[in-house]
Amino acid sequence: MESLFSPDGSIDAPLQALGFLVAAGLGVAIALKVIIRTVAASGVGGLVRQCASPDVLAFLALGLLIPLNLFDHAVQRLDGVFRPEVGDGGLVENLTICVMLFPVALAVGRIGQRRQYSAFGPVALTLVAVVLIVAFGEEISWGQHWFGFTPPEAIASSNLQEEFNLHNYITPGTMELAYYLAGLALLVTGARLGSLIEARNGDTALLPLRALLVLSGLLMCHHIFQELAELAVITTGFLIWNRLDEGRLEFRARPLRALAAI
């Protein structure tokens, strides 16, 4: 598995590069399909209106971080922007964990409330909050580097980076495979987003969200982009969750609507 997915993250590793090129080709095909369908349905003006959404700013910001990511990998480490090889820190990781906590804060603030148009009920909001709190803890190794504590010897000796977390027990090759498959799933979700959710009252949020899903999926498909990919995935997930919570979007399938409303 390690030889197939190049855990060292070298961009010139043949099979890793090939997988990334396949994902890039799929992403371009999806983007062209979405643009052509949007123009056919609402004209160039409709495409421009959708591109004027504030969500496009998130897409542009993430896109601007890509050359910095390449510079960090190929030229000189940018430890203030990206995290060091071992440990936590850096602008990208700190933004990721901050975005993780936004839905948690909103969910806590709405305890006992029921918003009229929100797609989510209290159980669904609680579940989202719990998942994000666990993800937050894993991302910061449960505060190991923040508070400077040393994990027990049994953990330090068996964990790949001697950190107090679970995800570093996963072998690099398995992690590469998981990220790649998740990237492909995000690309497909970007292509099929309109069959999962729909806009209320002519909202124009779907095109930028599709673009963010495609970008997130593409970044997930190569090791050197995976820290940036985590920020892209969390940002995209938050925006979709927020639009559903505000009632600007709703689930198309009745079972999904009923499950989320619990």
ChimeraX attribute file (.defattr): number of C-alpha atoms within 10 A of each C-alpha:
attribute: neighborCount
match mode: 1-to-1
recipient: residues
	/A:1	13
	/A:2	14
	/A:3	11
	/A:4	14
	/A:5	25
	/A:6	21
	/A:7	21
	/A:8	13
	/A:9	17
	/A:10	15
	/A:11	18
	/A:12	10
	/A:13	15
	/A:14	13
	/A:15	14
	/A:16	23
	/A:17	19
	/A:18	15
	/A:19	16
	/A:20	21
	/A:21	15
	/A:22	14
	/A:23	23
	/A:24	19
	/A:25	13
	/A:26	18
	/A:27	24
	/A:28	14
	/A:29	13
	/A:30	20
	/A:31	20
	/A:32	12
	/A:33	12
	/A:34	18
	/A:35	15
	/A:36	14
	/A:37	13
	/A:38	18
	/A:39	14
	/A:40	12
	/A:41	11
	/A:42	12
	/A:43	12
	/A:44	14
	/A:45	11
	/A:46	15
	/A:47	19
	/A:48	13
	/A:49	13
	/A:50	19
	/A:51	18
	/A:52	14
	/A:53	16
	/A:54	11
	/A:55	20
	/A:56	18
	/A:57	13
	/A:58	17
	/A:59	20
	/A:60	11
	/A:61	11
	/A:62	20
	/A:63	15
	/A:64	11
	/A:65	15
	/A:66	15
	/A:67	11
	/A:68	17
	/A:69	20
	/A:70	15
	/A:71	13
	/A:72	16
	/A:73	17
	/A:74	12
	/A:75	10
	/A:76	10
	/A:77	17
	/A:78	16
	/A:79	13
	/A:80	11
	/A:81	17
	/A:82	21
	/A:83	18
	/A:84	13
	/A:85	9
	/A:86	10
	/A:87	14
	/A:88	17
	/A:89	18
	/A:90	14
	/A:91	13
	/A:92	21
	/A:93	20
	/A:94	18
	/A:95	14
	/A:96	21
	/A:97	20
	/A:98	15
	/A:99	20
	/A:100	22
	/A:101	17
	/A:102	14
	/A:103	20
	/A:104	20
	/A:105	11
	/A:106	13
	/A:107	19
	/A:108	12
	/A:109	10
	/A:110	13
	/A:111	11
	/A:112	8
	/A:113	10
	/A:114	11
	/A:115	12
	/A:116	9
	/A:117	13
	/A:118	19
	/A:119	26
	/A:120	24
	/A:121	17
	/A:122	17
	/A:123	13
	/A:124	16
	/A:125	22
	/A:126	17
	/A:127	13
	/A:128	16
	/A:129	21
	/A:130	13
	/A:131	13
	/A:132	20
	/A:133	16
	/A:134	11
	/A:135	17
	/A:136	19
	/A:137	16
	/A:138	17
	/A:139	18
	/A:140	20
	/A:141	20
	/A:142	16
	/A:143	17
	/A:144	17
	/A:145	16
	/A:146	12
	/A:147	8
	/A:148	8
	/A:149	10
	/A:150	13
	/A:151	16
	/A:152	11
	/A:153	10
	/A:154	9
	/A:155	17
	/A:156	15
	/A:157	12
	/A:158	12
	/A:159	19
	/A:160	16
	/A:161	15
	/A:162	19
	/A:163	26
	/A:164	22
	/A:165	21
	/A:166	13
	/A:167	15
	/A:168	17
	/A:169	15
	/A:170	12
	/A:171	14
	/A:172	17
	/A:173	17
	/A:174	14
	/A:175	19
	/A:176	25
	/A:177	17
	/A:178	13
	/A:179	21
	/A:180	25
	/A:181	15
	/A:182	17
	/A:183	26
	/A:184	21
	/A:185	15
	/A:186	24
	/A:187	28
	/A:188	18
	/A:189	17
	/A:190	26
	/A:191	21
	/A:192	14
	/A:193	17
	/A:194	15
	/A:195	11
	/A:196	12
	/A:197	18
	/A:198	20
	/A:199	18
	/A:200	13
	/A:201	9
	/A:202	9
	/A:203	13
	/A:204	20
	/A:205	24
	/A:206	21
	/A:207	23
	/A:208	22
	/A:209	22
	/A:210	24
	/A:211	23
	/A:212	28
	/A:213	28
	/A:214	30
	/A:215	26
	/A:216	30
	/A:217	29
	/A:218	28
	/A:219	26
	/A:220	30
	/A:221	29
	/A:222	27
	/A:223	23
	/A:224	20
	/A:225	19
	/A:226	20
	/A:227	17
	/A:228	21
	/A:229	26
	/A:230	19
	/A:231	22
	/A:232	27
	/A:233	22
	/A:234	19
	/A:235	24
	/A:236	24
	/A:237	16
	/A:238	17
	/A:239	18
	/A:240	19
	/A:241	18
	/A:242	18
	/A:243	17
	/A:244	22
	/A:245	20
	/A:246	16
	/A:247	18
	/A:248	20
	/A:249	25
	/A:250	22
	/A:251	18
	/A:252	14
	/A:253	12
	/A:254	9
	/A:255	10
	/A:256	14
	/A:257	15
	/A:258	13
	/A:259	13
	/A:260	18
	/A:261	15
	/A:262	12
